[in-house]
Amino acid sequence: TPPPPPRPRRRFEKLRYVELKHGRIAMLAFLGHAAAAGAHLPGKLAGDLAFADMPKTGFAALAATPPLGLLQMFLFVGFLELKVCKDVTGTGEFPGDFRNGVDNGAWDSFTPQQKLEKRSKELNNGRAAMMGILGLMVHENLAGPAYVANEYFGLPAPF
């Protein structure tokens, strides 16, 4: 096995991995926030509480979620963190590479320059999503409507 990289390089790779992970989570959070404003799953969430009856904004929906639903989300995220979203084979090309030997060949068909470009785009999109979900959360807490641009352009709020 090759010797471990020098400490500053390992520290940078750890920070880059954390930045990628937070960016991926933020992209999903932003998408979920926007999708939940207009769509709900059919059926019941728990007992007599239907998905359609849940509030359509992030913090209000989280507050209305039953305790067992919060526990279910916590356990699912924990499972993903501990068992799925990690480089279990040790063959990752870069921090955040979770292919784990499963690849349809698409990634390997790119040139090193294309790979670098795609990784840079993911990193930048993640950074933008982190700012986007933060903006939605701040607007929701300060004024109520998360989608202030809708009011600015005279469009109806999605919730």
Secondary structure, 3 states (H helix, E strand, C coil): CCCCCCHHHHHHHHHHHHHHHHHHHHHHHHHHHHHHCCCCCCCEEECCEEHHHCCCCHHHHHHHCCHHHHHHHHHHHHHHHHHHCCCCCCCCCCCCCCCCCCCCCCHHHCCHHHHHHHHHHHHHHHHHHHHHHHHHHHHHHHCCCCCHHHHHCCCCCCC
